[in-house]
Amino acid sequence: MLKLFEKLEIALDRSFEKKARQHASVYGRRSFISRFGTALVGAGVLPMLPFDRFSEAQAASMKNRQDTDENACDYWRYCALSGRLCSCCGGGPSTCPTGSEPSKVSWIGTCENPGDKRNYLVSYNDCCGKVGCDQCRCSNHERDKPGYRMGLNSGISWCMANNSSSVHCTVAVIVGLADSAAA
């Protein structure tokens, strides 16, 4: 049995050596280094490609949104809100609680109001300057984009331009109709 393995090993070694010599006679060292470098660069770019969130978006858009309870994550204007609801933390859906101020930068979303079946542009602003509220945590990502397109991603702290970078909660301010903004 041992001799069989030795013969197999020798045969594999010879076969590998023959293939390696054939490959070396056709392709040079520089060709190998060039291909290897291309593969490394390609592997580095791979994480920057967009994520396929079609199934998430489809599932989220099929979710029933409601237009009555402003303290619930499924309230229609919170379709792309990621954070704590200010309506649960001493403010309102579009007003920051006393002692905090809206972030100077924000992200936007397009949400459909189930009451009138119209799409609205909604600006999401973090309220900055107070210790974080730990009530009504929502993580909605409808039409959210990957993090390398900062203005379209909700998963970062938007208080970076304010004096205080602590995030207390998030508001959803209706900017206008999405249909009229495109025209």
N, C-alpha and C positions, 0 to 999 in steps of 0.2 A: 504494500500500500504506500509506503514511504517513497519507493522508487517511482511510482506512478505520479505522485505529487511533484517530485523532482523533475521528471520529464515534462510535466505540464508547465512547471515554472520556467524551465529552459525554453520551451516552445513559446510561451508568452513573452519572455525577455527578447528572444530573437525577432518575434513578430513586431513588438513595440520598437525595437532598435531599427528594423527595416523601415517601418512607417516614419519614424523620426528622421532617418537619413533621407528618405524620399522628400519629406516635407522641407527639410533644411536645404536640399538642392534646388527646390522650386522657390521657396520664400527665404529672404535674407533676415538677418538680425534686426535691421532697421524696420523692415516690414512688420516683424513681430512687435517691436517697441511701439510703432505707430498704432497698430491695432489694439494693443494693450492700453495705450493712452486714451484712445477713443472710447474704449469700454469703461475706463475709470471716469472720464468726463460724463459719459452717458449715465453711469450709475449715480453721479453727483446731481444730475439734473432731474432724475426720476422723482425725488420727493417734491419738486416744485410743480409738477403737473397737477392740473385741477382734479379734485375728487369727484367721482361720479356720485352725485347725490340725487339722481333722478328718482330712485325708489323712495328716498326719504321725503322729497318734495311732493311726490305723488301721494304718499300716505298722509303727509301733513295737510295737503290741500283737500283731501277727502274728509279730514277731521271736521266735525261740526263746530263752528264758532258761534258764540252767542253774543247778544248785544244788550244784556241786562245787568250782569254782575261784574262791576269794574274791579273787584278784588279777586277774580278768578283768572288763571292763566289762559283759559280758552276764550277770554273776552276778545272780540274781533280785532281791536287795534293793537293787541299784543302779539300779532302773528310772527314778528321777527325780534321780539324782545328777549334778551338774555340777561337776567339779573333779578333783583328784588323789586316788587311793585311798590311804588311810592304811595299808592292808595291804601296799602296795608301798613305803611310806616309813618303816618302823620301828614302826608300830602294828598295829592289827588292824581288822577290818571295823567294830567298835564301840568301839575304844579309840584314843585319841590317842597319838602317840609321846612318849617322855620329853622333857621340856623344852617341851612345848606344852600348851595347855589348850583344852577345847571351848568353842565360841562360846556366849554367853549367850542368843542368839536363834538360831532355826533355821527351816528350811522342812520341810514334811512331804510325804510321797507315799504312795500306796497301791499296793503291789506284790503280784503273785500268785506264790506259791511253787509252782514246777512239781512239787515232790515231793508236796505234799498238796493242791494245787489250791485253797488258801485265800488270801484277801486279807489282807495285814497292813499296819498303819500303820507307816511308817518315818520316823523323825526324822533329818534330815540336818544335822549340825553341822560347821562348819569348825573345824579345830584351829588355834589362833592362837598367835602368839608366837615362831615360828621362821621362818627364811627358807624360801620356797616350795620344795617338793619338785618335781622335774621328771620324775617317773616316773608311769606309768599314768594318763594324762590321759583322763578319760571325759566325755562330753557327752550325757547321756541326758535327754530332755525329755518323757517320757510324762506326760500330765496336768499339764503345766506351764502356768502362766497368764502373761498379759502383765505387764510390769514395773510398771504403775501399781497393781497389787494386790500390794504388797511381800511379804506373808506367804505368797504362793503362787508366788513366782518364785524360781528357783534361780540366776539370773545376776547376783547382786550379792555383795559381800563381807559376810559375816555376822559378822565380827569387830568390827563398829562399836561394840558395847557393852563390849568387853574393853579391858584396858589397852594391849595391843598389837594394832594393826589388820592386821598381816601374816598372811596365810593360808598355812599349811604344807600341809595336806591336808584331806580330808573323810571323816567317818565316817557309817555308816548304822546307826542304833540301832533295833532293832525295839521298838515301843511296845506293840503288842498286836494282836489280831485286829480287822480293819476291820469285820467283820460284827457283832461284839459291841459295838463302839463306837457303831454306829448305833442299836442297840436301846435 
